[in-house]
């Protein structure tokens, strides 16, 4: 009777272990497959963005198109626009670039359509944050601008909120900057201006230095997929070892049981 009860408990434990192993295996396979699908999506995104960046500049979305502007279809589009810069309403946003720490210079451009688009004219180091300290002349009159369309960056940077009252900006929040500068009819995006070939006469960079947009999409999905599939394989191997151990133990106890029957 005691042996039968012990055998029933053992059978129940084996069934529970098998169910857990099956669930773990199915879960790891599902996660691995999801990462494979994510990798395909990421590669497609990278290809589409690369195509947008290197395409000829198209007219930036006008007011009637603003409601449909989105990251999937418009982020990093190569665009052009024309208008007059409102230099007295520029905003400095903290930045960290390959040229070091400093600021992005965001200047409103009043377009020929009568709307306003914030243009990131480029990077300046702390010593060039004041307009009169910069080496590049400010564009005057009607100006043509080409660059990459970027979507607004609301609220602030990592663990740092924008402080409009204190003139401390950590992200390019279009709506907040527009409100702080009293701007109306502002596009829901900004434009990272292309680099200009001109240099200051003494050979130092012409501030603000444009063309520093970083386009990078982390793509570790293959590593993640291999990790999940590897864990699924480990579950199979562990189940095989457990099964083999049970068979061996069963074979060892059979002679003793047969002898007891005799």
N, C-alpha and C positions, 0 to 999 in steps of 0.2 A: 504493500500500500504506500509506504514512504517512498519507495523507488518510483512508483507511478506518479505520485505528486511532484517529486523532484523533476521527473522527465517532462511533465506538463509545464512546470515553471520554466524549464530550459527551452521547451518549444515556444512558449510565449515570448521569451526573451529574444530568441532567434528571429521570430516573426517581426517583433518590434524593431530589432536592429536592421533587418532587411528593408522594412518600410522606411526607416530613417535614411539608410544608405541610398535607396531609390529616390527619395525626395531630394537629398543632397546632390546626387548625380544629375537629376533633372534640372535642379536650380542652377548648378554650375554650367551646364550645357546651355541653358537659356541665357544666362548672363554673358557667356562667351559669344553666342550668336548675336546678342544685342550689340556687343562691342564691334563685331564684324560689320553689322549694319551701320553703326555710328561711324566707323572708319570710311565706309563707302560714301556716306553723306558728307563727311569732312573733306574727303578728296574732291568730291564734286563742288563743294563750296570753294575750296582753294582754287580750283580751275576756273570757276565763274568769276571770282574776285580778280584773279590774274588777267582774265579777259577784259574786265571792266577797266582795270588800271591802265592797260596798254592800248585801249581803244581810243580813237580820236575823240577829242573833247566835244561833248554835246551840250546844248543849252541846258542850264540848270533848271530844275522843276520850278514852274511859275506858281502863282497863287492858286490857280484852279487845280493844280496837281498836288498841293501840299497834303490834303487828307489821305492820299494813297502812298505817300513816301514811307518806306519801311526798310528794315535792315536786310531782309532777304533779297529784295530786288534793287535796292539803291545804294547801300553802303559801299563806299570806295568807287562810286561811279566817277569817271573822268568828265568834268563839267567845265563850262565857261560861263561868264557873266560880265556885264559891263555896268558901270555906275560911278558914283563919286564917294570917296572914302570920307567918313565923319571922324577925323582923327581926334577931335576933342572928346569923343565918347568911347575911346578904346578901353579895353579891360585887360589887365595882366593876370594870367592864370599860371599858378606854379607848375613847373615842368622839370623833368629829369630826362636828359637826352644824351646822345653820344658826345655832345659838346660840353656836358656837365650840367649842373643844376642851374635853374634860372626861371624864365617865364615865357609862356606863349603870349603873343600880342594879338588879341582879338579886336578887330576894328570893324564897325558896321559899314556896310557898303549900301548906299541908297541907289537901287537899280533904276534903269531907264523905265521900268514898269511902274515905279513908284513904291516898290516894296523894299524891305531891308533884309540883307543877308549878312550874317557875321562871317568875317573872313579871318582865318588864322594866318596872319601875314608872316609868321615864323617865330623863331626862338631868339631871346636876348638873355645874356648873362646878367647877374645882379647889377654890375656896374653900368649897364646900358638900359636900365629900366626906365630912366627918364628920357623923354623924347629927344631933348636937345643933346643927349649924350650918344646918340646912335650915329652910325657911320653911313647908313643908306638914306638917301633923300626920300621924303614922304611923297607918295604919288599925289599929284594935284590934278584937279579937273577930272573929266571923264576918263576912266581907266578900265582896261580890259584885264580880267583875272581868269586864270585857268588853275584848276586844282582838283582835289578829290573830295567828293561829298561825304560828310561825316554826320552821324546822328547825334542829337543832343545827349549830354552826359548829366542827367539830373542828380540833384541832392548834394553831391560832393565826391571826394575821393575816399579811399579806404580809411575808415575810422576818423575822417576829417570832413566836417560839414562846411559848406560854403558859408561865409559870413559877409553878405553884401554890405551891411552897415560899416563893418570894419575894413572893407576892401580887401578881404582875404578870400581868394578863389582857388579851389583845389580841383575843380572840374569845369569843363566847358558846358555849363548848363545854359542853354540858349534862352529859355523862358525867364530864368532868374536874372540873367545879365540884361536882357531886354527891359525887364521891369526896373532894374536898378538904374538904367540909363534913360528911362522914359521913352523907349522906342515902341512904335506901333507897326503893324503889318510886317512882322518879323517871320521869316521862314523857319520851319521847325528843324532846320539842320544848319550846319556851318560848313565852310569850305576850307580845307587845308591847301593854301596856295603852293603852287609849284616853285621850285628853286629858280632864282634868277642868276645868270652867269656873271653879273657885275660883281666886282670886288672893290673894296676901298682902295684909295690910291697908295696907301702904305702897305698893302698886301694882307691886312688883317681881314677877317670875315666881315661882310657887310651886314650889320644888324638892322632889322631882324633877319635871321637866316631861315629861309623857307625850305621846303622839300625834305623835311625830316620825319615825315609820317612813317611809323613803323607798322608794317603789315605782317603779322605773325599769328598763326593758328596752331596752338599745341595739338599734336596728333600722336597720342600714345595709345590709341585704341588697339593696335595690333598687340602691343605688350600686354594690355589688360585682357584681351581675348585669349592669348596664349596662357596667361595666368589662370583664368577661369577653366579653360579646357584642361590644363595641367592638374588642377584640383579635382576635376571630374575623373581624370585618369587615376589619380591617387585613391579616390573612393573605390573605383573598380578593383585596383590592386589590393586594397585593404580588405574588400569583400572576398576576393579570391583567397587571400591568406586565411581569413577567418573560416571560410568554407573548408579549405584543405585541413586546417587544424581540427575542425569538428569531425571530418571524415576519419582522420588518423585516430582521434580519441575513440570514435565509435568502433573502429577496427580493433583497438586494443582491448576494449571491454567485452567484445563478442565472445572470445574463448572462455572468459571467466563465467559469462552468463550461460554458455553451453554446458560448461562443466557443472554448474549449479543445477541445471535441469537434469543432468545424468544422475 
